Amino acid sequence: MNKQMLSNYRSYYFRRFTQICFRVLSIFIPVRKNRILISSFGGKQYTCNPKYIVEYLDQAENGQFEVIVSIVDPGIKKWIPRWMKTAKQYSLCFCYYYLSAKVIIVNDSPSLIIPTKKKQLLINTWHGGGTYKRVGKTKDNDYTKEFAHKNRLYCNKATSAYISSSELFTKYHIQDSYEYDGKILKTGMPRNDVFFYDNDKQQRIKDKVYQWLNLQITQRIILYAPTLHDNSFLNNISDNYKVDKHEDYWLDVRKLEDAAHERFGGDWVVVLRAHIGLKSFIENTLDASNYPDMQELLVASEILISDYSSSIWDFSYTYKPCFLYCYDLEKYDQDRGFYIPIHEWGFPVCETFVALLNAIRDFDEKDFHAKMEHHHERLGGYEDGHACERVANFIQEQIR
């Protein structure tokens, strides 16, 4: 038995022991029907679907709910509305709220340590839509397969409902990859309601982003938002490290801005949004990796450059230009794989920086709009701007 396998066994049986302890403790802690606990990315951020659900509920139900936000770093409190409470992840306070909340909303796996009770409602919103890179059991390796399967079964048993963004997301992601056979809410992603806001509301969001980035209103944003790569050039950099400007993956920001100006006109600036699991550094970019809300960045941006990130699903509902910069496509496909071949998604796929520049210069709005409509239809998208409303109605029905 190798060290990794031994470590997996230790972690698994330690979690089983703590689950039993918390289950006994939970007998003495009653559930409060107006209490909601939310956790985004394990308490690392106040963002994504949980944020949009509770803020909609607060407005729709006149503040009848007590909301607790799980946090890891106290620094994110500045982004959380003052009427919400916070609890540090896995503190005694957090454990109490987790055991006493009527509704628990997560955008990742639920707690593997604290069990849920039958009286509680745990909603998993996940943190991505569409159907792109493989996840769950479809990417498990030999060392994690057994324990990942056990953990998924435990999480599925704890989950009351899973939110879906599309028909194929339900099939490939929820049912096949995560082996979930419980209740599925075909609502769309609550965080994507933002793309259906009226022009005035979207303009207020844009103004907020521009103020944070200290941009002039005449400037236009190219957002570069790659997903997590095991071999990413963003993955192992430090403040003093300079990456070789290899043409296959390096972004020459000035050339990128010039290509956008040549095709669309205007004054452009490149903004970097690194994945939560990556460090961030690219010369001549504005770094928005610490901005709390990715959806607001997407609203404020005129062009998105990504790769295999689910942000392309979100941005596709704006019908604004989106390009996939896939410098490691062959390796990524071999190591991770896709549910649907990437060239069938409808986005321009660029494996070199030169190809990316050419795709920007040759961009055809009408052709792209038609491809996005086909993409939404093929995946069976549920997005229509009413996801928060549907989830809120479900929560109220379950509480009643």
N, C-alpha and C positions, 0 to 999 in steps of 0.2 A: 504494500500500500504506500503510494507516494505521499509527500507532504501536503499537496493540495487536497487530495482525497481525505486525508486525516483531518485537515482543517475543516472541510465541509461537514464531516461527521460531527465534530465538536460543536460547530455552529448550529447544526440542525438540532442536536439533542439539548443544547442550552436553550434554544428558542422553545422547544417543546416543554421544558421545565418551567420557563417563565410564563408561558401560556397557561399552564395549570395554576400557577400561583395567582395570576391576574383573574382567572375565572372564579377562583374561590373568593378573592377580594371583591369582585364585582357584585356578588350577592348582597353586599351591604351598601352598595351605592345605587340609589334609584336613578332612573332615566328621567330627564326633564324635557318635556315635549316641545318647548320653545327654544331649545339650545342647539346650535349648529357649530360643529368644528370643521374647519377646512385646512387642507394641507396641499401646497403646490410644490412639487419637486422636493418632497421630504422636508418642507419648511425652509428651503433656501430662498424662496421668493414669494411675494404676494402678487400673483398674476394668474393668467390662463383661465380655464373654465371655472374653477372654484370661485375666483374673484368676481367674474361676471354674473354668476348665479346668485351669490349672496347680495351683491349690490342691487340686482334687479328685485330680489325678494324684499329688501329693505324698503324700496320705493313702492312696490306693489302692495305690501302688507303693512305699511305705515309703522315700520320699526318694531313689529311684534316679536321678532326673533333676537335672541342673544347670540352674537357671533364671536367665536374664538378662532384666532388665526395661529396656526403652528409656525414657529420661527426657529431658525438656527442661529442667525446673527441678529442681535438687537438693532443693528444699523438699518434694517429694512422697516423698522417701525415708522419712519418718516413718510413712507409711502402708503401706510395703512390708515384708513379713516379713524378718527379719534373715538368714535362710538363703538368700535370693535375692541375686544380684548385680545391680548396676545399671551401665548404660553410657549416657553422654550421647549423644543422637541425633546420628549422623553424625560422632562422634569416631573416632579411629583404633581405639580399643578396640571401639566399636560395629561398625565395619566388619569387624573381625576376627571378632567373634561372629556377625555376620550371615552371613558366608561359611563359618563352620565349624559352625553349628548344624544339627543333623539336622532339627529341627522349628522352623518360624517361624509364629507365630500373630499375626494382625493383625485389627483390627476396622474397618479402613478400607482404602484402596488400599495394596498393597505398595509397596516402594521403587521409584521410577522411576529411581534412579541405580545401585543395587547389584543385579545380576542373581542369580537363584537357579540352582543346579546341579541336574542330574538326580537326584543322590543325596539332595537335600533335599526336605522335605515342607513346603509353604507352605499354611496353612489360613486362609481369609478367613471370619471369623465375622460380619462387618458389625456395625453398632451399632444396629440397629432391627429390629423384627419387624412382623407384620401387613402390610397392603398399602394404603397411604394416599396420601401426596403423591408426585408423579412425581419420579423421579431419573434420573441417567445421560443417555442420548441423548434421552430424552423431554423434557428441559428444556434441552438445549444451545442456545445462540444462534449466530448466523452467524459470530461471531468465534472461537468456541471449538470448533465442531463438528468440523472436520477434525482438530485436534490432540487433542481429547478422545477421538475415535474411535481414533486411533493409540495413545494412552496406555492406553485400555481393552484393546486387543488385546495390548499388551505385558504389562499386568498379568494378563490372563487366561492368557497363555502361562506366566507365572511361577507361577500358582496351581494347586496340586495338587487342592484340594477347597474347595467353598463350602458353608457351613452355611445351612440354610433353616429358617424358623419355620413355614411353611405351604405348601400347594400353590400358592396364588395368589402368594405371595412368590417361589416358585421360577419361576413363569411370567412374572409382570410385572416383578419386580425383577431377578432374576439373569439369566434368559435373554433377555428383551426389552430391558430398559433398560441392562443392563451387558454384553449380548451374549456371555455366558459359556455355553459348550457342553461344559464338562468335568464332572468328578465332583461331584455334589451330595449332601451328607449331610442326610438328612431326619430330623434329630434334635430339632428345637426349639432354642431359644436357651439355652445353658448358664446364662446369668445369670438366667433365669426359673425355674430349679429352686428358687430361694429361696422362691417362692410355694407350693411343695408341701412345705416343711419342716413338721415337727410343731410343735405349739403352743409347747412349751418352747423350741425353737430360735428360733422367730420372736419369742418374748417377749424373749430375750436380745438379739436385734437391735434390737428396739424400745427396750429399756433403754439400749442403746449410743447410739442416736440422741437419745433424750431427755436423756441426760447431756451430749452434745455441744451440744445446743440450750439446755441449762439450763432444761428444762421440768419442771413438776410432773406426777406420774403421772396426776392427775385431768384434765389438759388434753388436748384432742383436736386433731389436726392437720388443717388444710385445706392441701394442698400445691398451690401454683400453679406450674406448670412449662410455660411456652410454648416452642414450637420457635423456630427462627431465622426472623425476618422481615426482609426488606429495608427495610420501612417501619415497623418496630416502634418504639413509643415508648420501649422499653428500649434501643434501638440507639445513640442519640446523646446520652445523658444524661451529665452529670458530677456530681460531688459537690454542686456549688452550684446545679444546675439543677432547677427544679420544673416538672413537666409540668402543663399545664392539665387540670383534672378534667372532661374531656369525658365525657358519660354513655355514649358508644358504646364506649369502651375503658378508661376509668379504673376501677381497683378501689377502691371505697369499702370498706376492710377492715372497719370497724365494722359496716356494714350486712350484709356477707357473714357475719361471725361471728354476728350476730343472727339471720339467716335460717337458718343451720345449727342454732342453739340452738332456734329455733322449731319446726323440723321434727324434729330428732333429740335435742334435749335436750343437757345438758352444757355445759362451758366450752371454747370453741374459740379457736384461734390460727392465723393465716395464716402459712405458711412459703413463702418464695420460692425457687425453684430456676431460675435463669436458664440459658439455653442456653450451652454452652461458648464460643460465638462472640459472646455479648452481654455488655454491662455490666449490672449489676443495681442497681435502686433502686426501691422502692415504699415509701411511708410506712406506718408501723405494721405492717410485716411483719418476721419473723425471716428473715435471709438465710442460706440453706443452699447457696448456689451453689458454695462451696468445699468442701462435704462430699464426700468421695471416692467415695461409692457411691450412685448413684441408686436402685438396687434396694432398699437398706436404708431409704432415705427412703420409698419406696412401701410397704414392709412396715409402717412405723411410722405411716403416714397413714391417716386414716379416710375422707377425701374427696380426690379429685384433680380439679383444674381445669386443663385444658390446651387444646390446639386441634388442630393437625395433627401433633403429636409421636407417635412410635411408642411412647412411654411408655404411651399409652392401651391398646395391645395388651397390654403387660406387666400393667398394673393390672387389665385386664378379667378376668384369672384369679383375682383376689381377690373378684370380684363385689361389691366395695364401690362406693359412688356415684362416678361419673365424669361430668364435664360439659365440653363443648367451648365455650369462650368465644372466638368467632370474629368479632371486631369488624371484620375486614377481609376477610370471606369472599369477597365478589364479586371484589375485586381479586386476592386470592390465587389463587382458582380460575382467573381469567383469565390471570394471570402464570405460575403454576406448574401448576395442574391436579391432578386426582386420578385414580387408577386406577378407583375405584368412587365414585359420587356420595356425598357426605358424609352426606346424610340417610338413606342406606341402611346406615350403619355400626352403628346401634342406640343410639348415645349421644345424650343431649339436646344439640341444637345451639342455641347462644344467640348472637345477633348483637349484642345490646346488654346492658348491665349489668343493666337492669331485667328482661330476659328470663332472665338467669342467676339472679337472686334468685327469680323465680317458679318456675323449674325446680327449684331446691333445695327450696322450700316444698312443691311438688307431687310430689316424688319418690316413685315406687312401686317398692318392692324386688322384688316378684314379677315385675312387668312387665319391669324392667331385667334381672333374672337370666335370664329367658326370652330376651330380646333378645341378651344376651351369648352364651348357648349357641348361638343361631342364627348369630351372628357368627362364632364359632369353627368351626361346621360349614360355613358358607358359604366361609370362607377355607381350610378344610381344615387346621386347626391341628395341629401336631405336639407341642405342649407337654404334657408329662405328668410332669415332675419327674425325668426320666432322661436329659436331654440331655448332661450332663457325662460320665455313664457311657458313653454311646454314642460320644462323641468320643474319650474315653480308650481305648476298645476299638479304635477305628479307628487311632489313633496307634500303639498297641502292635502291631497287625497289620502295619502298614506298616514298622515298625522291624524286626520279625522277618523 
